[in-house]
Structure formats: C-alpha cells, structure tokens
Amino acid sequence: MGDVVSSHLDESKREMIAVRTRDVMRQFSDLYKQQYAVALFNSVRYELEGGSGPQSQLLHRKDPLAGRLIFSGNLFQYLEENRKWRNRFVSVPNNYSINLYETKTAHERSLHPKVTINCAGYKALTSMEDYIELINNSLPDVKAKLANSPFIKCATPFPLILWHPYARHHYFCVMTEKEQQKWHAVLQDCIRHCNNGLPEDCTVQTPAFTDSVRLHRQAKGHYGTWDMMCGTPPQILSNLVMETLHPELRDAIGPRLKGKMQQRQRDWMFISDAVYKQVLAQTNKEYNSLVEACEVQKVELDSRLRTDMDQVITSKEHITSKIRALVLPKAESLLKRSVQPYIGSILDALMEPTSRGFSEVRDVFFREVVDINKNLVNGGDQAKLGEHMERLSMLAFHPVKMKSCYDNVEELNLEGLQQRFDVSSPSVFVSRAQILMREQMDNAVHTFEQLLQQSLASQGDNEMCKVIQGCQDRVLKKYDYDSSTVRKKFFREALLQIIIPYMLQQLSPTCSPELPRFKELIFADFSRFLLVENMFEEVVLQSVSKDIMMAVKEAAVQRRHNLYRDSIVMTNSDPNLHLLAETTPVDWATKFGNGEAESPSGDGEGGSGKRRKQVVSMIQLDGVPIPYESCMEIPGVELIPEEEAAVSDHSEEQSDPKSPDSVEEIRDLINPVMEVVLPNEVKSDVSNGKVPTEDGEQVEVSKVTETVEDVPLKSPQDKTSAQSLVQQLIGNKKQEDKEEEKIRSAIEEIDLAVQGESENTVDVCQEKSDSETQLPLDTNSSPLEDTQLVQKVLNEVINEVVNGKESIVDPVEGEVSLA
C-alpha cells in the first residue's frame, strides 16, 4: 500500500497538492474576513433589537449526553494490510466517533484505540451491490460487477461498509441479521451527528463560515445545495478543495495504475485517502490561524458597532433601497414565471414525509410512557420507576428506537424538481429534519422528567400512575405546539434553500455588473459591515419570502399535517414549568434506584477510567453465547476450508485441544505409554520390572500403582466429546456388539453364582473406557487375541467367585512402556 502511494504521489505531486490547497484557502480567507464582520453586525443588531420567534413550550437541556456511552460491542473488521478479518471491540462515546480496540479489556483500561473514525461525509451500506455501484464511479472506464469477485470478500452474509468519496473505506461484518440492523442504525446515527458539525450557538463564526463557502462555490458556478457541506469547518474546507482537485488527480493518475480491475480500485482508494489526509491537515492548520486572527479583532469591531449602530443601519437601508429599485422588477418577473407555480409542489413534497416523522416521534414517546405505566400497575415500585425513567431519559439518542421516525423522512423525494432548481439530492433536508426530530424528542422527555419529579415531590407515590398520565398529557400538548412551530420554520428554510440559489443564478448575469457602483454610497468607516453582494442577496430573499410565508400559512390554516395557525400563541401556559428550565437533569438511578450505572462500560475518551451508562443495550441472541469476547483472527474467505471436510478430517482432534508444543505430548510421541489393569496373578511378575504378554514377550514396566476403588467414576475431564463418541460407535459397532455379548453372559454367570452362595455377597464393577474397550499390552496384537485375553481374565474371576472367595482381588494399575 505504501509503495503504491509513494510511487504515484512523489514530492512534486505533493507540492502541487499543497499549492492548490493554499490557493483555495487564500480565496476562502478573503471571503471569511469580510463575512465575519457582516455576521458580527447582524448578531449585535439582533441582540440590541431583541428579535425573537415564538417561545418554546418544552424545556431544553444543554448537555443531554454527559456521562453517557452511546454503544459498544464486537464486530469483525477487514484489514487491508493482511487482507484478513479480525474481531474488534467497538466503542461509540458521546461525541459519536467510532473507536476500535483489539479487545474489550483494552477499552476498559482506557488504552488508545487502534482506529478512530470520524463519520462525517460517510455513507453506511449493508450490501455489496450498493457498494460496487458507488465504487464504480471512483475510476473512469473501470466498472466492477458483483459476479467478478470484488477485492473485498465478506466473511459473513451481513456486511457493514462505510463509504466516503475521498477518504478510506471501512469494512465490517457481523454474524446475524439482528446485529446488522442494530449496528447499521448506530452507524447512521454517528454519520447524522458528525455531519451536523457546525455549532448553532456560534452566532458569528457559523454564519460567516457558511456564507463564505456558499460565495466561494457560487464564484465557481455552483449555486445549488451541496452534499459535502458536512462535518467540522476543516473537513468542509477539505471537501471544498477535493471537489476540484480530486477529478484532476484521478484523470492524471488513473491511467497509470496497473493490475487487475480490483487492484486498481484498491490502489486508487489508498491514493485518494493519502491526498485527503494531506489536504485536511493543511486546511485544519490554516483555518485555525484564520479564526484566531478574526477573534483578535472582534472586540474592536464590536465596540465600533455598538457606538455607531444607528448610523450603520440607516446607511444600509438607504443603499438597500437603491439596490431594490434595480433588482426587484427583474426578481418579480422571474418569480411569477419560474418559481411561484412550483412552490406548492415543493412544499407538499417536504411536508408529507416530515410530518409523518414528527408524528412518529409523538407516538414513540406515547408508547414508552404507556409501557412505564403498565409495568407500574403490575407491581412496580419507586425503584422500578427509576429504572424505567433512566432508560426513557435517553430515548432521543437511541438509534434503534428512533429508527422508525427517521425512516419516514428518508422517503422525502424531490424528483422532477431537483433538476429545475439544481438540487443535487434531498439528503441535506433529510439530515436536518432528523436532527430536529431528535431535538424535539429530547425536549419532550426532559420536560416529562421535570414535570414528573415536581408532581411526585408534591403528591407523593399514592397515585403514581395517575400522576404519570397527567404529566404525559401536558407534555403531548406542548409537543404538538412546538412540533408545528419547528416544522413551519423548517419548511420556510428548505424552500429558501431551494429557490434562492436558483434565483441568484438567473439574476446574477444581469445584476452583478451593476453592483460595484453602489459601493460609492458606503462610508469608509462602515465598509467592513456593509457589502453590496450581501445586500443584493437580501433583496432577492425578501422578494420571494412573502410567497413562501403565504404558502406555509395557507397549509396551517387548512390544518394540513396538524400545523397550527400563526395566530395560535401559547404564552405563559405553564408558568411553573419554565422555573425548572435551568434545573439540573434528574438522575433517576440515584433518586429511586441503587445509584449504580446501567452498564459497566468505559467512556472511551482519553484515559478516564470512569464508568459510563450506555444508551443502547448490548446485542444478546437467544441460544447463542456472547460472541467473540477475545480478539480472534478470521482468515479471508478464500482461506476458510470447507466445513464438512474440516469436521470429517479433524473430528478426533476436537475432544480436548491443547498446544502441539507441550512437553508431555512430545514425550508420549517418543516413548509411547499405555495404561492397563492387571489381575492379581500378574502382580508378582510385575515386581521384577517386566510383565509377560499372551504371546510370551516381556514388556518393561515403568510405573506400578495399586488402587482400591469401590465404584470407579469417570472424571469429567476424561470424557470424550459427543462428536468423537458418535464416530467411535459407528466405526466399531460390530466389534463392540460381540464383546458386549460376551461380557453380558459372564455377568449373568456371576449373578447365578452369587445366588447359590448366600453367605457371600460380591459386587463386581467392570470399567469400560469411552474411547476404547480394552487397551492391548502389545500394539502388534490382533483384536481377536485381545478378546481372548479378556475372556480368559473373566473366566478366572468367575471361578474364584464360585469357589467361595468373598471378594475380588484389588486390580493393579500399571503404566507400561513398550521396549
């Protein structure tokens, strides 16, 4: 892998990549510095004017995942270095990165993970067909088919693949479909969270960054939505660089790759990943320096704005009126001709799946609370309530339980409108709607917790179920109002994101050349806060905002999808509730339970041994032991032998596996040792160090042990496996039948003799090994001779019993080594 990367990415190529990255960052930096001052002006103006939207009825908690672990478990990872599958313990902490450890013990000891994956920009796939369809676009004129055996062969029928257009792909697999579904939901949640990497509480940096990226892409002719606007700012900037750099490198390096189709695809993935890492490291460094430089000037700019805010606003309104006179006639004409006929269709396409998703959020919350009430009716107490509430508190961050809500929004389809308005895909709107659904679910759960705690403190536990029912009804009413408010805002923003780029693309060729003359109207002191390009976009936005507001308002008036009218305002509906807004979240495990964590899982974050509660439970399959607790190695598919052949060839070796290098085994191979049980007559012969066999040969005796056993029992360690026993019974069935018949007849004669001699009662115990009926003294003796020897010994025993002997002679156990 390293040779491929180094051969195609030499020093000249790397220097070219660095120069291209530096050029993009320089252009972006100029835009960011301008937009930073504009964003600061808008933030300070909003603060001074006190603008605000409808008040939320549900409470909001700042850090709901504090002290939490999202998920942990085992799965198999494919290693490109040796092309083998290895078992890994995976931990997903509350920052939604994926940490892979060799073993669970390494995670519990807070060791550094082997691999850490940031899922921003990735796609989670569950089939090789989908993966091949995506990877076929990686190289021109290189198309793979599923039947052609792609370069990755999954060890199980349940793969999990993380695909990225630029970075390295990651391959996993699990043993069952149930595991695959749960892991896929977890991976999608990680991608969803990591894609939402721009903090909304940063009212200056985030707007400045997004506007700078948008203006940079518009300068290149890209006006529509962008799927790779995901992750942290350095990651987004890396995607911005790779958007133009990646195709050029592919065209230059792709034809030079050698080998089969799968090998060329693999090599190109390694090269692309190396380029992406180099670009990401450079953008991360330069962006941090840019932000620091702007933050240094923030205090001075903020002071100037607060001093001259009235003059800046007056100047902006004057210039905006001039620009409006130029742009508005053209904008209204375009609006009537190419936009207004499609607003209703776009809104319907957005409302249907989004409203179903929010309705499912309400139903999931309702069902969970009803289940809690049912469990308490069936004999639950405060401790049981604490357990249920502890699980309910993390409902919004449980990817499996929230999956039904997210799936509804996945059905969002803008087919027929995407090409007209240059919308690459609806994934941007799907991700945003899912994030809003998760926030609303968490707000509902948090509000329910606060209301329940308050009610239990005042009313006690006498009517616990009735109290829970009352809190649930209050929360659902608040959720319906907040859900309507959030959805209407989402619809307006989505319509603007679709329509505004289209209108800017149509109006810029005729309006942009006229904009520089308006710069002369801006005072030099205000030039950093007032940009004619931004004011031009604001005029275009205002021209279409009225139609968008009317469309959403009309849908609310018609009560479509349970939207509330704007005239319905819930103010001070629950004044006591907002007193709890800053209250610390309830720790139900400590309040009603035993104060212990749900799961003894480590946090997986940099060296802290503190145990954290896990949001998603481990996968437990009925009738199947906990899989792969230790780090096992699974060879590639081509190295796995046929299952039937493996069973037949190694059936005898599966009874008690041990190391082939053990000293005892080597000694036994050199000096074969056999253990036999000898009758009393032979005891005197054994004392001279040798024992005679039936054919007259003398065999050396290395060890003699006398044992007295009333009822010899077999140790569990000496038992052979069921599989070995079945094989032995099948192979030696005829021989065992004959021997058992002879032994049975001898025992019957003994019983008759015992009945004749009433004074003597003798118990005869015959021990028969599971693995062999009788070990011969000589390895060269035939089975017939062994049978005759057994019969001879039995006859002697019978004669002794008949002659009146009271007990059987104690057997002598000897360890004989062949001379």
Secondary structure as the mmCIF struct_conf table of DSSP 4:
data_model
#
loop_
_struct_conf.conf_type_id
_struct_conf.id
_struct_conf.beg_label_comp_id
_struct_conf.beg_label_asym_id
_struct_conf.beg_label_seq_id
_struct_conf.end_label_comp_id
_struct_conf.end_label_asym_id
_struct_conf.end_label_seq_id
HELX_RH_AL_P HELX_RH_AL_P1 GLY A 2 HIS A 8
BEND BEND1 LEU A 9 LEU A 9
HELX_RH_AL_P HELX_RH_AL_P2 GLU A 11 GLU A 49
TURN_TY1_P TURN_TY1_P1 GLY A 50 GLY A 50
HELX_LH_PP_P HELX_LH_PP_P1 PRO A 54 SER A 56
BEND BEND2 GLN A 57 LEU A 58
BEND BEND3 LYS A 62 LYS A 62
TURN_TY1_P TURN_TY1_P2 PRO A 64 GLY A 67
STRN STRN1 ARG A 68 LEU A 79
TURN_TY1_P TURN_TY1_P3 GLU A 80 ARG A 83
STRN STRN2 LYS A 84 PRO A 93
TURN_TY1_P TURN_TY1_P4 ASN A 94 ASN A 95
STRN STRN3 ILE A 98 TYR A 101
BEND BEND4 GLU A 102 THR A 103
HELX_RH_AL_P HELX_RH_AL_P3 LYS A 104 GLU A 108
TURN_TY1_P TURN_TY1_P5 ARG A 109 SER A 110
HELX_LH_PP_P HELX_LH_PP_P2 LEU A 111 PRO A 113
BEND BEND5 LYS A 114 LYS A 114
STRN STRN4 VAL A 115 ILE A 117
TURN_TY1_P TURN_TY1_P6 ALA A 120 GLY A 121
STRN STRN5 LYS A 123 LEU A 125
HELX_RH_AL_P HELX_RH_AL_P4 MET A 128 ILE A 135
TURN_TY1_P TURN_TY1_P7 ASN A 136 SER A 138
BEND BEND6 LEU A 139 LEU A 139
TURN_TY1_P TURN_TY1_P8 PRO A 140 ASP A 141
HELX_RH_3T_P HELX_RH_3T_P1 LEU A 146 ASN A 148
BEND BEND7 PHE A 151 PHE A 151
BEND BEND8 ALA A 155 PRO A 157
STRN STRN6 PHE A 158 TRP A 163
BEND BEND9 PRO A 165 ALA A 167
STRN STRN7 HIS A 170 VAL A 174
BEND BEND10 MET A 175 THR A 176
HELX_RH_AL_P HELX_RH_AL_P5 GLU A 177 ASN A 195
BEND BEND11 LEU A 198 LEU A 198
TURN_TY1_P TURN_TY1_P9 GLU A 200 ASP A 201
TURN_TY1_P TURN_TY1_P10 THR A 203 VAL A 204
HELX_RH_AL_P HELX_RH_AL_P6 GLN A 205 ALA A 219
TURN_TY1_P TURN_TY1_P11 LYS A 220 GLY A 221
BEND BEND12 GLY A 224 GLY A 224
TURN_TY1_P TURN_TY1_P12 ASP A 227 MET A 228
BEND BEND13 GLY A 231 THR A 232
HELX_RH_AL_P HELX_RH_AL_P7 PRO A 233 ILE A 253
HELX_RH_3T_P HELX_RH_3T_P2 GLY A 254 ARG A 256
BEND BEND14 GLY A 259 GLY A 259
HELX_RH_AL_P HELX_RH_AL_P8 MET A 261 LEU A 334
HELX_RH_PI_P HELX_RH_PI_P1 LEU A 335 VAL A 339
HELX_RH_AL_P HELX_RH_AL_P9 GLN A 340 VAL A 377
TURN_TY1_P TURN_TY1_P13 ASN A 378 GLY A 379
HELX_RH_AL_P HELX_RH_AL_P10 GLN A 382 LEU A 392
TURN_TY1_P TURN_TY1_P14 SER A 393 MET A 394
HELX_RH_3T_P HELX_RH_3T_P3 LEU A 395 PHE A 397
TURN_TY1_P TURN_TY1_P15 PRO A 399 MET A 402
HELX_RH_AL_P HELX_RH_AL_P11 LYS A 403 GLU A 410
TURN_TY1_P TURN_TY1_P16 GLU A 411 GLU A 411
TURN_TY1_P TURN_TY1_P17 GLU A 415 LEU A 417
HELX_RH_AL_P HELX_RH_AL_P12 GLN A 418 PHE A 421
TURN_TY1_P TURN_TY1_P18 ASP A 422 ASP A 422
TURN_TY1_P TURN_TY1_P19 PRO A 426 PRO A 426
HELX_RH_AL_P HELX_RH_AL_P13 SER A 427 GLN A 459
TURN_TY1_P TURN_TY1_P20 GLY A 460 GLU A 463
HELX_RH_AL_P HELX_RH_AL_P14 MET A 464 CYS A 511
HELX_RH_3T_P HELX_RH_3T_P4 SER A 512 LEU A 521
BEND BEND15 ILE A 522 ILE A 522
HELX_RH_3T_P HELX_RH_3T_P5 ALA A 524 PHE A 526
TURN_TY1_P TURN_TY1_P21 SER A 527 PHE A 529
HELX_RH_AL_P HELX_RH_AL_P15 VAL A 532 VAL A 557
TURN_TY1_P TURN_TY1_P22 GLN A 558 ARG A 559
HELX_RH_3T_P HELX_RH_3T_P6 ARG A 560 ASN A 562
HELX_LH_PP_P HELX_LH_PP_P3 LEU A 563 ARG A 565
TURN_TY1_P TURN_TY1_P23 ASP A 566 SER A 567
BEND BEND16 ASN A 572 ASP A 574
TURN_TY1_P TURN_TY1_P24 PRO A 575 ASN A 576
HELX_RH_3T_P HELX_RH_3T_P7 LEU A 577 LEU A 580
TURN_TY1_P TURN_TY1_P25 ALA A 581 GLU A 582
BEND BEND17 THR A 583 THR A 583
HELX_LH_PP_P HELX_LH_PP_P4 THR A 584 VAL A 586
HELX_RH_AL_P HELX_RH_AL_P16 TRP A 588 LYS A 591
TURN_TY1_P TURN_TY1_P26 PHE A 592 PHE A 592
BEND BEND18 GLY A 593 GLY A 593
BEND BEND19 GLY A 595 GLY A 595
BEND BEND20 GLU A 598 SER A 599
STRN STRN8 SER A 601 GLY A 602
BEND BEND21 GLU A 605 GLU A 605
TURN_TY1_P TURN_TY1_P27 GLY A 606 GLY A 607
STRN STRN9 ARG A 611 GLN A 614
BEND BEND22 VAL A 615 VAL A 616
HELX_LH_PP_P HELX_LH_PP_P5 SER A 617 ILE A 619
TURN_TY1_P TURN_TY1_P28 ASP A 622 GLY A 623
BEND BEND23 VAL A 624 VAL A 624
HELX_LH_PP_P HELX_LH_PP_P6 PRO A 625 PRO A 627
BEND BEND24 SER A 630 SER A 630
STRN STRN10 GLU A 633 ILE A 634
HELX_RH_3T_P HELX_RH_3T_P8 VAL A 637 LEU A 639
HELX_LH_PP_P HELX_LH_PP_P7 ILE A 640 GLU A 642
HELX_RH_AL_P HELX_RH_AL_P17 GLU A 643 ASP A 649
BEND BEND25 HIS A 650 SER A 651
HELX_RH_3T_P HELX_RH_3T_P9 GLU A 652 GLN A 654
BEND BEND26 SER A 655 ASP A 656
TURN_TY1_P TURN_TY1_P29 PRO A 660 ASP A 661
HELX_RH_AL_P HELX_RH_AL_P18 VAL A 663 ILE A 670
BEND BEND27 ASN A 671 ASN A 671
STRN STRN11 VAL A 673 LEU A 678
HELX_RH_3T_P HELX_RH_3T_P10 ASN A 680 VAL A 682
HELX_RH_AL_P HELX_RH_AL_P19 LYS A 683 VAL A 686
TURN_TY1_P TURN_TY1_P30 SER A 687 GLY A 689
STRN STRN12 LYS A 690 PRO A 692
TURN_TY1_P TURN_TY1_P31 GLU A 694 ASP A 695
BEND BEND28 GLY A 696 GLY A 696
STRN STRN13 GLN A 698 GLU A 706
BEND BEND29 ASP A 710 VAL A 711
HELX_RH_3T_P HELX_RH_3T_P11 PRO A 716 ASP A 718
HELX_LH_PP_P HELX_LH_PP_P8 LYS A 719 SER A 721
HELX_RH_AL_P HELX_RH_AL_P20 ALA A 722 GLY A 731
TURN_TY1_P TURN_TY1_P32 ASN A 732 ASN A 732
HELX_RH_AL_P HELX_RH_AL_P21 LYS A 733 GLY A 756
TURN_TY1_P TURN_TY1_P33 SER A 758 GLU A 759
BEND BEND30 ASP A 770 SER A 771
BEND BEND31 THR A 773 THR A 773
BEND BEND32 LEU A 777 ASP A 778
TURN_TY1_P TURN_TY1_P34 THR A 779 ASN A 780
HELX_RH_AL_P HELX_RH_AL_P22 PRO A 783 VAL A 802
TURN_TY1_P TURN_TY1_P35 ASN A 803 GLY A 804
BEND BEND33 GLU A 806 SER A 807
HELX_LH_PP_P HELX_LH_PP_P9 ILE A 808 PRO A 811
STRN STRN14 VAL A 812 SER A 817
#
